[in-house]
Amino acid sequence: MLAELAGALRAMNVKVARTLDEACERLAENPEAEVLAGGTDFMVEVNYRHRSPKAVVAISAVREIAGWRLENESGGAGGMGADAGRYGTLWIGANMTYTEMATPAFEGLLPSLTQAARTVGSPQIRNAGTIGGNLGTASPAGDTLPVLAALDAEVLLRSADGSRELALSDFITGPKQTALQQGEIITGVRVPLVAPTDASNDIGRGEFLKVGTRNAMVISVAGLALIARHDIQRVCVGLGSVAAVPVRPTEAEEWISPRLDWQQRSLLDPVDVETFGEMVAQAASPIDDHRSTAVYRRHAVGVMAKRALVRTFGSN
């Protein structure tokens, strides 16, 4: 098996890009080439002969799409609407790894994404895997995707012909299917900051919860992110592994948000928690597969919705 894999790798035409322009040029020269970042999904598919690329453009050395930065902190409309401009936006480079998402500085801004990153694989996987790879793979079980869905994330794309931005809901079109065009690279993602950057860490920005068949190094059976959008006083929820694409239970969000005390961050009525959980569960459209049943997945997201709400706002 190892000899066969080595032979397959030798047959690939691999180009290592050092800049974003170079990566786009390489893809323009060979539109059939595939983009390789951390390779934690890509190389598994090559190993099992599910993918046989003839050409690869490696982008892990492209520093322009590494790290993160704050944008539009001074106010103003920003790129995601007037509401997002109140606290600014956060740009996350496609090459940012799960390990980097777990740093204290980043966690203070977006703790729910840090929680999701910590659930991914082993330390070796977290050191190599990237948020861009999670987006590009577009697996229903992708751990960062419920968080990005809850935040109405924008996916940033670049090719030799120019740049464009797509809402996450438009970018992921099906299980492991995206709107990425030939020659395009995911350069990053932009999300709103949900609270002032100088706020204390206990402001209750949100939670990420995940159910699996064991406690570590597991593919999600069901996942949920709940974000307290203090900028627009709305609870936003993203569901993973319970539909072909990430799900937003908008009816549940609209129902619960005005029932919350946004100043004291406490629930107005504990009975609302149960109703909210039921509404979130009804928004899921799971399937039976080798990892779980649809019935269990629907039940799990309802339970996680209630837990996340209480953890974020407390209870009376």
N, C-alpha and C positions, 0 to 999 in steps of 0.2 A: 504493500500500500504506500509506504513512504517513498519507495523508488518511483512509483507511478506518479505521485504528487510532485516529486522533484522534476520528473520529466515534463509534466504539465507546466510547471513554473518556468522551466527553461524555454518552453515554446512561446511564452508571452513576450511581447515587445513592450518593455517597461520604460517609461520616461518619468524622471523625477523632476517635478516643477519646483522652482525656488520662489517664484512670484506668481501673483494671481494672473497677470497678463500672460506670463509664459504658460500657465496651465490652460488658459483659454485658447491660446495659439495652438498648443498641442492637440486639444480637442477639435479645433477647427480643421487642422490638418488631417485628423483621423476621427470623424464623427462616431465611428463604431467603438472607439476606445472607451473603457470603463474607468470611473474615478475610484481611487483607493485612498482612504484616509487611515483610520485605525485598523481596518481589516478584520474586526472581530466577527462580523457576519459574512463578509466577502470570502474570506479564506476557508470558512467552514463549508460554504457552498462549493468552492473549488475542490476542496478535499473530498466531498461526497459526489463530485461530478454533476452537481446541479447547475453549475455554471462553468463554461469553458472559454474565458476571454482570450482573444488573440492579442489585444493591446490594452495597456493599462497606463493611466496617468496618475502618479502618486502625488498627493498634495499635502502630506503631513508636514513638509518643510516650509509651507507657505505661511509666513508670519502674519501677513495682512488679515488672515481670517482666524487668528488665534486670540484667546483672551476675551475680555469683556470691557465695556466702557459705559458710562452714564451719558445720556443725551438729553438735551432740552430741559435741564434742571431749573432754569430761570423762569419757567412758565411759558406761555404761548401755546399755540395749537399743536405743534409737533406733528409727527408723521402719522399718528394713530387717532386723530380727532382731538377736539378741544378738551375733553375730559382728561385724556391721557396727559395733556400738557401741564396739568396742575402739579404733578410731582415728577414729570419727566419720563423718559423711557430708558430701557436697558437693552443695549446691543450685545449679543452673545455671538462670538465667532464660531463658524462651523467646526473649526478644529479644537474647540474647547473640550477637554476630556471630562469624564465623570469625576475623576479625582480632583480636578481643578474646580469643579462645581461644589465641592465639599469644603472649600477653604472658608474660614470665618468671615472674611470680608464679603464674599459672595453670598454666603448663607444669611447674613444680616439684611440683605436686600430681597432675596427670593428664597426663603427657607423651604418652601414646598418643593422647589426644583432640586435643592440639596438633598432633601429627604428621598426623592425619587432616585437621584444619582447614587446614593448609598446602597440602594437595594439591587443595583445592577451587578450581576456576576461576582467574580473574584477580584481581589486587588489587581491582578494582572490585567483583567478585562477592563477594569475601571481606569487603569493607567493608559490604556491604548484607545478604548472606545470613545467616540465623539458624539456631540449632539447633532452634528451634521449627518453622521452615519445613521443615527437613530431616525432622523427625518427621511433620509434617502431610502432606507430599508422599508419604512412605512409599515412595519408589522403591527397588527392590531394590539399586540402585547408590548409594544415599545413603551418603556417606563417613563420617558420624559413627555410623551405625547399627551396624556391627560392634563398635565400641568400647562403645557403650551396651548391646548384647546381651551382650558378655562380662562386663560389670559388673552384669548383672541390674538394669538401670535401672528406676526407677519414673517413669511419665509422670504429671504433675500437671495436672488439668483443673479448669476453673471455669465455671460458668454462673450465671444469675440464681437458679437453684434450689439452688445449693450447690456443694460441691467433691467431687472423688473422685480416687483414685489407681489407676492400672492398671500392672501389669507390662508392660514393653515387648513381651513375647511375647504378651500379650493385646491390646495396643493395635494393633499392626500385624497385620492379618488377611489380607492378600494384597497383590499388586502394586498400589501406590498406593491401598490400601484400609485404613481404620482403624476403630476402634470409637468414634471421635468422634461425638457426638450433636449434633443441631441445637441451636444456641444455646450450644455449649461452645467454650471457648478453651483451648489448651495454654498453661499458665502457666509451666511449667518441667519440669525433670527432676531426680531425686535419685539419686545413685550413692554407693556406699561408698568411703571412702578406703582404699587398699590397703596403706598403710604410714604410720607416724607422720609428722605434718607437720614434725617437726624432724629427720627423717632426711636424710642427704646425698643429693645428686642422683644418685649412682651406685648407688642401692639396687636398680636393675634392676626397675622396676615393669612394664615391658612395651613392646610395639612395635605400630605400625600399618604395614602394607605394602599396596601397591596395584599392580596391573598394568593398563596401558592401552595404547592403540595409539600413544601418543607420550609424551613425558616431562612435559608440562605441559598444563594446561587440557583435561583429558580425562575423559570419563565412565569409571568403573571397569569393566574387564572382569572383574576378580576382586579382592576385598579381604579382608584378614584382620587382626584385632586379637588379640593375645595379651597377657593381663594376668596378672602374677604377684601373686596375692592373698596377700600376706604375712600378712594378718589371719586367714585361714583355711587357709593353706599349701596353696593349690590353684592350678593353672594353669587359667585360663578363656579360652576362645577364642570369637570371633565371626566369622562368615563373611558376606561380602556379595557380591552379583551372581552367586551360584551356586545360588540357589533363589528361590522366590517371596517369601520373607520371610527375615530374618536367621536364620542357623543356628548352633546351639551343638552342637559335636561332643562331647557329654558322655562318651561311652565313651573317647575319646582323652584327655580331661581326667582322668578317673578313673584311667586306666592310668598316665599319666606322672607325676602329682603325687606319689605316694609314692616314686617312683624318683629324686627330686631332693634335693639337699643344700640345704635352705633356709637353713642358717646360712652356708655358704660360697658359696652361689649358683653351684654348679657341677653339671654333669651327672654322675651316677654311672657311666653307661656310654654311650659315644658311639654304640653300636649302637641305643640307645633312640631316638635322634633320627630314624633312618630309619623305625622302626616307628611312631613318633608321626606323622610326615608322612603315611605311608600310611593311618593310621586317620583323620586329619583329612580327607584327600582322599575317602575312602569315605563320609564323612558328607555330602558335597555332593550336590546333585541339580540340576546345571546344565542349560541348554538350548543349542541352537544358535540363533544369531541373526546379525544383520548385523555385529556387532562381534566375535564369536568363536564357537568351537565348544565343545560340552560337554566334549569330550575335553581340549582345552587348558585350559579353566577348572578342571577337576578336577586336572589336573597342576599348574597354577599354585598352587592353594591348598595342595597338598602341599609344594611347594618353599618357599612363604612360611612355612608352619608350621615347617619345619625351621630356616629362617633366623631367624625370630623367637625360637624357643626358644634357639638358640645365642647370639644377641645379648643375650638377657635373662639367661641363666644362665652363659654361657661354656661351654667344653668342656674336658675333661681331655686 
